[in-house]
Amino acid sequence: MGSRTSHSNRYAGGRSSNWSPDWAERVEPVRAPLGRVEQRDLANVTRANSLPGAPDGEYEVLQFKTQFAGKDGPRSRPS
């Protein structure tokens, strides 16, 4: 169980090898025109035993249907 705890801590928030601290700055030009979030609903949960850049383990990938003030957006997946 010790290794599972360390993996869940290391990859908490979906941080993998492609995550970087400037993620919010890189997303801003795409995200800003959509406006504020008006509604967000869970659309799908997929279970996986492996994810790119992460050690094997038990994962759940969440997808959300999000409605923005500017327009309806695509499903969003925290990464």
Buried (B, 14 or more C-beta within 10 A) or exposed (E): EEEEEEBEEEBEEBBEEEEEEEEEEEEEEEBEEBEEBEEEEEEEEEEEEEBEEBEEBEBEBEBBBBBBEEEEBEEBEEE
